[in-house]
Amino acid sequence: MNRRTVAILGATGSVGSSTLDLIDRNPERFEVVALTAATNVAALADAALRTRARLAVIDDASLLPELRERLAGSACRPATGRAALTEAAAGEAEWVMAAIVGCAGLEPVMAAVEAGRTVALANKEALVTAGALMIDAARKAGAKILPVDSEHNAIFQCLAGSDRDHVSRLILTASGGPFRTLDRAEMASMTPAQAVAHPNWSMGAKISVDSATMMNKGLELIEAHFLFGLAPDRIEVIVHPQSIIHSMVEYIDGSILAQLGSPDMRVPIAHALAWPERIATPVTKLDFVQIGKLDFEVADPQRFPALKLAREALGSGGAAAIVLNAANEIAVEAFLGGRIGFLDIADLVGAALARTDPSVPQSIAEVIDIDAATRERVRQMMRVPTA
């Protein structure tokens, strides 16, 4: 494989850090040209100096002087602002890791796609809120979108270029989160600390809560529809507590292909980073004798109504998925802040969806406007002042 030039958008988060770990282990194969971060200026500067990146972008403009100071004497250019973020996404790098959380990542992801780059997509919001726009732009620009979520990466590997007409269904697996065995009465008293204690994965607080509500699986269902072009009724979700099978593809002849691996994000990241080749990772290898058995359960939409809400949003079309995502982010933020209960998250999302505008957004700017309006509306529903 020729040495690949890389940009990492969201370099200091868990996905960005895992990507850097893999690059550090394979310096002869990857050249980092640009890194971005929201506020973690120390980690951004350290990564930029270590990898000899040429551009480091900090989203918080007030931190630019500190970034300049930390990078003084190096060849790395510090920057801030939308133009710099777009440059990082669509500039020199041929391969772009899109790991900026939330709608803040929409514009740079679209810039990378429109520039025809290979985009490793870890930002759920890109396809959940702007799936049709992103896929259409990728088709026009000849860009490749490689899924980094473990479930979608598993499906990508199992499809391996197969004709979609030969696919019967996609099967997304879910761990079930920390509340998998609880009934709704028990869930009502669960605290943020309990919700973020995921049994298998080490993740940030927001995505850990999404796992506890199973909204993450609802968002992944929407992503899978756009990524792989299958109708919603051909995409299923089942609970697999061990998180060993990351997802499966069933073909029309009855064959089912599954991708298995340790629950470590470096596996799907490495696949996308080296694709179409492969690189070694330091993850723990599976020991099937020690594992002993693999369990599967129904993903119950009554106990986890977020799954039902996501399916309804996908079926409704228009701006529904944007509303679903934005309302969920504000509700999760409120739960983590102790302002609402665990079960209130899905209730708030459902109430927001009931007021959804049926019009279809025609641009990323419209997506961002709908997202902002939804956040304000949900804050008002909770009587929380706008930040």
PEBELGI-V236727 format. One record per pair of residues at least 4 apart in sequence whose C-alpha atoms are under 8 Angstrom apart, sorted by the first residue. I is the first residue (numbers start at 0). GAP is how many residues later the second one is. If there is no record, write none. Layout:
BEGIN
I;GAP  I;GAP
END
This chain:
BEGIN
0;28  0;276  1;27  2;25  2;26  2;27  2;28  3;25  3;26  3;27  3;90  3;91  4;25  4;26  4;27  4;28  4;87  4;88  4;89  4;90  5;24  5;25  5;26  5;27  5;28  5;87  5;88  5;89  5;90  5;91  6;25  6;26  6;27  6;28  6;81  6;82  6;86  6;87  6;88  6;89  6;90  7;8  7;24  7;26  7;27  7;28  7;88  7;89  7;90  7;91  8;7  8;26  8;27  8;28  8;79  8;80  8;87  8;88  8;89  8;90  8;91  9;5  9;6  9;25  9;26  9;27  9;28  9;88  9;89  9;90  9;91  10;4  10;5  10;6  10;9  10;24  10;25  10;26  10;33  10;88  11;4  11;5  11;24  11;25  11;28  11;31  11;32  12;4  12;86  13;4  13;189  13;190  14;4  14;84  14;107  14;250  14;254  15;4  15;81  15;83  16;4  17;4  17;247  17;248  17;251  18;4  18;247  18;250  18;251  19;4  19;27  20;4  21;4  21;244  21;248  21;259  22;4  22;6  22;7  23;27  25;4  26;4  30;20  30;22  31;19  31;20  31;21  31;22  31;61  32;19  32;20  32;21  32;22  32;59  32;60  33;14  33;19  33;20  33;21  33;22  33;23  33;54  33;59  34;9  34;13  34;18  34;20  34;21  34;22  34;53  35;8  35;20  35;21  35;22  35;23  35;49  35;52  36;4  36;7  36;20  36;21  36;22  37;20  37;21  37;22  38;19  38;20  38;21  38;24  39;4  40;4  40;17  40;22  40;25  40;26  41;4  41;25  41;28  42;4  43;4  43;12  43;14  44;4  44;11  44;22  44;25  44;26  45;4  46;4  47;4  47;5  47;6  47;7  47;8  47;28  48;4  48;22  48;25  48;27  51;23  51;24  52;22  52;23  53;21  53;22  53;23  54;21  54;22  54;23  54;24  54;33  55;20  55;21  55;22  55;23  56;21  56;22  56;23  56;24  56;27  56;28  56;31  57;5  57;6  57;9  57;20  57;21  57;22  57;23  58;21  58;22  59;4  59;20  60;19  60;20  62;4  63;4  63;14  63;15  63;16  64;4  65;4  66;4  66;11  67;4  67;10  70;5  70;6  70;7  78;5  79;4  79;5  80;4  81;4  82;4  83;4  84;4  84;23  85;4  85;5  85;21  85;22  85;25  85;26  86;4  87;4  87;5  88;4  88;7  88;19  88;20  88;22  88;23  89;18  89;21  89;22  89;23  89;25  89;27  92;24  93;23  93;24  94;22  94;23  94;24  94;25  94;178  95;16  95;21  95;22  95;23  95;24  96;22  96;23  96;24  96;25  97;7  97;11  97;21  97;22  97;23  97;24  97;25  98;6  98;22  98;23  98;24  99;4  99;5  99;22  99;23  100;4  100;22  100;23  100;24  101;4  101;21  101;22  101;23  102;22  102;23  102;265  102;268  104;4  104;18  104;20  104;21  105;4  105;19  105;20  105;258  106;4  106;257  107;4  108;4  108;10  108;17  109;4  109;24  109;27  110;4  111;4  111;5  111;6  111;7  112;4  112;5  112;6  112;21  112;24  112;25  112;28  112;30  112;31  112;32  113;23  113;24  113;26  113;27  113;29  114;26  114;28  115;22  115;25  115;26  115;27  115;28  116;26  116;27  117;25  117;26  117;27  117;28  118;24  118;25  118;26  118;27  119;25  119;26  119;27  119;28  119;152  119;153  120;24  120;25  120;26  120;27  120;28  121;25  121;26  121;27  123;4  123;95  123;96  123;99  124;4  124;5  124;200  125;4  125;5  125;8  126;4  126;5  126;7  126;95  126;96  126;99  126;100  127;91  127;94  127;95  127;193  127;194  127;197  128;190  128;192  128;193  128;196  128;238  129;4  129;192  129;234  129;237  130;4  130;92  130;95  131;4  131;94  132;4  132;229  132;230  132;231  133;4  134;4  134;91  134;92  135;4  136;4  137;4  137;5  137;6  137;7  138;4  145;7  145;126  146;5  146;6  146;9  146;125  147;4  147;5  147;120  147;121  147;124  148;4  148;116  148;119  149;4  149;96  149;115  149;117  149;118  150;4  150;21  150;22  150;69  150;95  150;96  151;4  151;68  151;72  151;95  152;4  152;115  153;4  153;92  153;93  153;94  153;104  153;105  153;106  153;114  154;4  154;15  154;92  154;93  154;94  154;103  154;104  155;4  156;102  157;90  157;91  157;99  157;100  157;101  158;90  161;4  162;4  163;66  165;85  165;86  166;82  166;83  166;84  166;85  167;66  167;81  167;82  167;83  167;84  168;65  168;66  168;67  168;80  168;81  168;82  169;64  169;65  169;66  169;77  169;78  169;79  169;80  170;64  170;65  170;66  170;67  170;76  170;77  170;78  170;79  171;45  171;49  171;63  171;64  171;65  171;66  171;74  171;75  171;76  172;64  172;65  172;66  172;67  172;70  172;72  172;73  172;74  172;75  173;40  173;43  173;63  173;64  173;65  173;66  173;67  173;69  174;5  174;25  174;36  174;64  174;65  174;66  174;67  174;68  175;4  175;35  175;36  175;38  175;63  175;64  175;65  175;123  176;21  176;22  176;31  176;34  176;35  176;36  176;37  177;16  177;17  177;18  177;19  177;20  177;21  177;33  177;34  178;8  178;16  178;33  179;32  181;4  181;5  182;4  182;120  183;4  183;119  183;159  184;4  185;4  186;155  186;156  187;153  187;154  187;155  188;152  188;153  189;4  189;5  189;151  189;152  190;4  190;150  190;151  191;4  191;17  191;143  191;144  191;146  191;150  192;4  194;13  194;14  194;17  195;8  195;9  195;10  195;12  195;13  195;16  196;11  197;4  197;5  197;10  197;13  197;14  199;42  199;43  199;63  200;62  200;63  202;4  202;5  203;4  204;4  205;4  205;123  205;126  205;127  206;4  206;9  207;4  208;4  208;123  209;4  209;5  209;6  209;122  210;4  210;5  210;6  212;91  212;92  212;93  212;133  213;4  213;90  213;92  213;93  214;4  214;91  214;92  214;95  215;4  216;4  216;20  216;90  217;4  217;88  217;89  217;90  217;91  217;92  217;93  218;4  218;91  218;106  219;4  220;4  220;11  220;14  220;15  220;16  220;89  220;90  221;4  221;10  221;88  221;89  221;92  222;4  223;4  223;5  223;6  223;11  224;4  224;5  224;6  224;7  224;10  225;4  229;4  229;5  230;4  231;79  231;82  231;83  236;62  237;58  237;59  237;60  237;61  238;57  238;58  238;59  238;60  239;4  239;5  239;54  239;55  239;56  239;57  240;54  240;55  241;52  241;53  242;19  242;20  243;16  243;17  243;18  243;19  243;50  244;13  244;14  244;15  244;16  245;12  245;13  245;14  245;15  246;11  246;12  246;13  247;8  247;9  247;10  247;11  248;7  248;8  248;9  249;4  249;5  249;6  249;7  250;4  250;5  260;6  260;24  260;25  261;5  261;21  261;22  261;23  261;24  263;19  264;4  265;4  265;15  265;17  266;4  266;14  266;16  267;4  268;4  269;4  269;8  269;9  269;10  269;11  270;4  270;5  270;6  270;7  270;8  271;4  273;4  273;5  285;5  286;4  287;4  287;5  298;5  299;4  300;4  300;5  300;6  300;7  303;4  304;4  304;41  305;4  305;40  306;4  307;4  308;4  308;15  308;40  308;41  309;4  309;11  309;14  310;4  311;4  312;4  312;7  312;8  312;11  312;40  313;6  313;7  315;4  315;42  316;4  316;41  316;43  317;39  317;40  317;41  317;42  317;43  318;4  318;37  318;38  318;39  318;40  318;41  318;42  318;48  318;51  319;4  319;33  319;36  319;37  319;38  320;4  321;4  321;45  321;48  321;49  322;4  322;26  322;29  322;30  322;33  322;47  322;48  322;51  323;4  323;25  323;26  323;28  323;29  324;4  325;4  325;45  325;46  325;48  325;49  326;4  326;21  326;22  326;25  326;47  326;48  326;51  327;4  327;17  327;18  327;20  327;21  328;4  329;4  329;45  329;48  329;49  330;4  330;9  330;13  330;14  330;17  330;18  330;47  331;4  331;13  332;4  333;4  333;5  333;6  334;4  334;5  334;6  334;7  334;10  339;4  339;5  340;4  342;4  343;4  344;4  345;4  346;4  347;4  347;30  348;4  349;4  350;4  351;4  351;22  351;25  351;26  360;5  360;6  361;4  361;5  362;4  363;4  364;4  365;4  366;4  367;4  368;4  369;4  370;4  371;4  372;4  373;4  374;4  375;4  375;10  376;4  377;4  378;4  378;5  378;6  378;7  379;4  379;5
END
